[in-house]
Structures are given as structure tokens and as C-alpha cells.
Amino acid sequence: MKMEQIFSFLNALKEYNNRDWFEANKKWYQDTKHRFELLVSDLIKHISDFDSEIGRLTAKDCTFRIYRDVRFSPNKEPFKTNMGAYFSRGGKNSRYAGYYIHLEPGASFVGGGKWMPEAELLKLIRLEIYHFPEDFLSIINKSDFKTKFGELGGEKLKKPPRDFPADFEHIELLKLKSYTVGANLPQENLTQDELIRTVSEAFRAIHPLIQFLNRALEEGK
């Protein structure tokens, strides 16, 4: 199956992002959603080969709704123009780090980690890095990891976080507000099998980072 069948719908939705068009093309959306859920189900099986926690999930546990929450956004378009899924222990809304796939015409990517965790969880991650910096560095400095994903990036604090010494050797890592990596996905002319293979390989490379983050986020620590 060509991924272009998913991208065709997303391209049209981007051009006609209104409720009337969506309702008139509801069957097209449902078919596209079904195709994406089949892809997600296949990815769950592949991820469970190296992360058994993910094998307990269903596609519904991982996929995000296409409807946007416009209440507090200046962008009032009612629908997202992408399809995404987050594979995390306990499902997409759990406290744990996970793997993410994002399909969007011209902007598809694969990634993983923990994005913008709430203060309590962010402090747990920072504490884990502070107490076990070598464990963390051995993951993010591995040559094939850096080749695939580059450096950890994103928003950072201007000053060291509260309760951590400013002279800590790796204080820049503790300033991060998210602990995620990502890489662009090839264009949408991939078959589903090719996409699954590419994404699964990326997720396997991210797995050590997920393990470290989830070690920090274990409930009851």
C-alpha cells in the first residue's frame, strides 16, 4: 500500500480545512484513518520486539484525534493536517516517555522521548541525569544515535534549574525543557512496508533513551 493514499487526504484537508468540506468527505477521512490505524497496529508489533511494554497497546491507545482544540489558539482551523501516534507505556496520555510518528505532507518525521513534561516529571528526569550522567551521555553520544538524530534540542532555561548546582559539569543538559530527538521521514512515495521498516529502525535506536527516561519516571520511586 502506498502512503500517498494517506497524504492525498491530508493535502486536500490542508486546502479545505473547514467543517462543511470535512462532513462532505467524512467517508474519505474514515478510510484514511483506518489505513493509518493499520499502520500503527503494525508498528506496535514491531516495537514490541524490543520494548515489551508497547505490545500491550492498541492503535486507539496511540493515535491522536484529528480535531483541533481551538479554544485558546489564534489558529481557528478545526482540523489538524497531520496524523500522529505516540507509543508509550500506558498509552499516549501516560506519564512515560515514548516513540512518535508524524505524517504530514512535506513535514513527516519520527522521534521519541518526553516532550515538555510537567514540573514534577521534568525534575525526576533532571535528577536521573544529575545522578547518572555517564549513563545518559553514553546514550546520546553514541555515534549512530548522533548520526540519526543529532543533538538534543528544543527550549532551554536561561539559568540552571532550581535545586541543581550551577557548576554541574553537564548543566546545559539540565536546562532542557524537553528530552526528545527526531529525524525527518522520507517522502510519501514509500510503501507501508518500507515506512514500517524505516520507522522501526529509528524507534529501536531511540529505545535506550526511552529506557533511561522511563527509569526516571517510574511511579513510586
C-alpha positions in Angstrom: 0.0 0.0 0.0 1.3 3.4 -0.9 1.4 6.1 1.8 0.3 8.6 -0.9 -3.3 7.5 -0.2 -3.0 9.0 3.3 -1.1 12.1 2.1 -3.7 12.7 -0.6 -6.4 13.2 2.0 -4.1 15.3 4.2 -3.2 17.6 1.2 -6.9 18.1 0.5 -7.7 18.8 4.1 -4.9 21.4 4.2 -6.6 23.2 1.3 -10.2 22.9 2.5 -9.9 23.0 6.3 -13.5 23.6 7.2 -16.3 21.6 8.8 -18.5 21.6 5.7 -15.8 20.1 3.5 -14.9 17.6 6.2 -18.5 16.4 6.6 -18.9 16.0 2.8 -15.7 13.9 2.8 -16.3 12.0 6.0 -16.1 8.6 4.3 -12.7 9.6 2.8 -11.5 10.6 6.2 -12.7 7.3 7.8 -10.9 5.3 5.1 -7.7 7.3 5.7 -8.0 7.0 9.5 -8.4 3.2 9.1 -5.3 3.0 6.9 -3.3 4.9 9.5 -4.6 2.7 12.3 -3.4 -0.4 10.4 0.0 1.2 10.1 0.0 2.0 13.8 -1.0 -1.6 14.7 1.8 -2.9 12.6 4.3 -0.6 14.3 3.1 -1.8 17.7 4.0 -5.3 16.7 7.5 -4.3 15.5 8.2 -2.1 18.6 7.2 -4.9 20.9 10.1 -6.9 19.6 12.5 -4.7 21.6 10.1 -2.9 24.0 7.6 -5.4 25.5 5.5 -2.6 27.2 4.3 -1.4 23.8 2.9 -4.8 22.9 0.1 -4.3 25.3 -1.3 -1.3 23.4 -3.9 -0.9 20.6 -3.9 1.6 17.8 -6.6 3.5 19.7 -4.3 3.8 22.7 -1.7 5.6 20.5 -3.4 7.7 17.8 -4.3 11.3 18.2 -7.6 12.9 17.2 -7.7 15.0 14.0 -9.9 17.6 15.7 -8.0 20.6 17.0 -8.7 22.3 20.3 -9.1 25.9 19.1 -10.3 27.4 22.4 -7.1 29.1 23.2 -5.4 29.2 19.8 -5.3 32.1 17.3 -5.5 29.5 14.6 -9.2 28.6 14.3 -8.8 25.9 11.7 -10.9 23.0 13.1 -8.7 20.1 11.9 -5.1 19.0 12.1 -3.4 18.5 8.8 -1.3 15.6 10.0 -1.8 12.2 11.5 0.3 11.2 14.5 0.7 8.4 17.0 2.6 8.2 20.3 3.6 4.7 21.6 4.1 4.9 25.3 3.7 2.6 28.2 0.1 3.1 29.3 -0.9 4.9 26.2 -0.5 8.3 24.6 -1.7 10.2 27.7 0.5 8.4 30.3 3.4 9.9 32.2 6.0 7.9 30.4 8.4 8.6 27.5 7.6 7.0 24.2 8.0 6.9 20.4 6.3 9.2 18.0 5.4 9.1 14.3 4.1 12.2 12.5 2.8 12.0 8.9 2.3 15.4 7.2 2.9 16.4 3.6 6.4 17.8 3.3 6.9 17.6 7.1 6.8 14.0 8.2 9.2 12.9 11.0 9.9 10.2 13.5 11.0 10.8 17.0 10.8 9.9 20.7 11.4 10.9 24.3 9.4 13.1 26.7 8.2 16.4 25.3 7.5 19.3 27.7 6.8 17.2 30.8 5.1 18.8 33.8 7.3 20.2 36.5 7.3 17.1 38.7 8.2 14.8 35.9 10.8 17.1 34.5 12.5 17.3 37.9 12.7 13.5 38.0 14.4 13.4 34.6 16.9 16.0 35.6 17.6 14.2 38.9 18.3 11.0 37.0 20.7 12.8 34.6 22.4 14.6 37.6 23.0 11.3 39.5 23.8 9.2 36.4 25.3 11.5 33.8 27.5 8.8 32.3 24.5 6.5 31.6 22.8 9.4 29.8 25.8 10.5 27.9 26.6 7.0 26.7 23.2 7.0 25.0 23.1 10.5 23.4 26.8 10.5 22.4 26.7 7.1 20.7 27.9 7.7 17.1 25.0 6.0 15.3 22.5 7.8 17.6 24.0 11.2 16.8 24.2 10.4 13.1 20.4 9.6 13.1 19.2 12.3 15.4 21.9 14.9 16.0 21.9 16.7 19.4 19.1 17.0 21.9 17.5 20.4 21.3 14.5 22.5 22.0 13.6 25.1 24.6 16.0 25.7 27.4 16.1 27.6 30.7 18.3 30.7 30.7 19.6 29.8 34.1 20.2 26.5 35.9 17.1 24.9 37.2 16.3 25.4 40.9 17.8 22.8 43.3 20.7 22.0 41.0 24.2 23.3 41.3 25.2 25.8 38.6 28.7 24.3 38.4 27.4 20.8 37.5 29.6 19.7 34.5 26.6 18.9 32.3 24.3 21.7 33.5 23.3 22.5 29.9 21.5 19.2 29.7 19.6 20.0 32.9 18.4 23.3 31.3 16.4 21.5 28.7 12.6 21.6 29.0 12.1 18.5 26.8 14.1 15.4 26.3 13.3 14.4 22.7 15.0 13.6 19.4 13.7 13.3 15.9 14.5 12.8 12.3 12.8 13.7 9.1 11.0 10.8 7.2 11.5 10.3 3.5 8.8 11.5 1.1 5.4 9.9 0.9 6.1 7.6 -2.1 7.1 4.9 0.4 5.2 1.7 0.6 3.8 0.8 4.0 6.4 -2.0 4.4 9.2 0.4 3.7 7.9 3.0 6.1 7.4 0.4 8.8 11.0 -0.7 8.4 12.4 2.8 8.4 10.4 3.9 11.5 11.0 0.7 13.4 14.8 1.1 12.9 14.6 4.6 14.2 12.5 3.6 17.2 15.0 0.8 18.0 17.8 3.4 18.1 15.7 5.6 20.4 14.9 2.7 22.7 17.9 3.3 25.1 16.8 6.9 25.6 13.2 5.8 26.4 14.5 3.3 28.9 16.6 5.9 30.7 13.8 8.4 30.8 11.2 5.9 32.0 13.7 4.7 34.7 13.5 8.3 36.0 9.7 8.4 35.6 8.9 5.1 37.4 6.0 5.7 39.8 6.7 5.2 43.4 10.4 6.0 43.2 
